[in-house]
Amino acid sequence: MIPVIKRELKEMKEACKAKNINLNIKNMKIILSKLLISLFRRANELDEALLEKGCNLS
């Protein structure tokens, strides 16, 4: 998961840079919260895909 997190964070930083948003403490809180939401969404999609294939991890 570490490479996925690094890639997501890099993409968010690049998006902020493209929009001319400074990366101060306040903005980093917003970026990190969006990062967590993105990771939870990705985990949910992965769970659904595994369930469709018949993999039950419970």
Secondary structure by P-SEA (a helix, b strand, c coil): caaaaaaaaaaaaaaaaaacccccaaaaaaaaaaaaaaaaaaaaaaaaaaaaaccccc
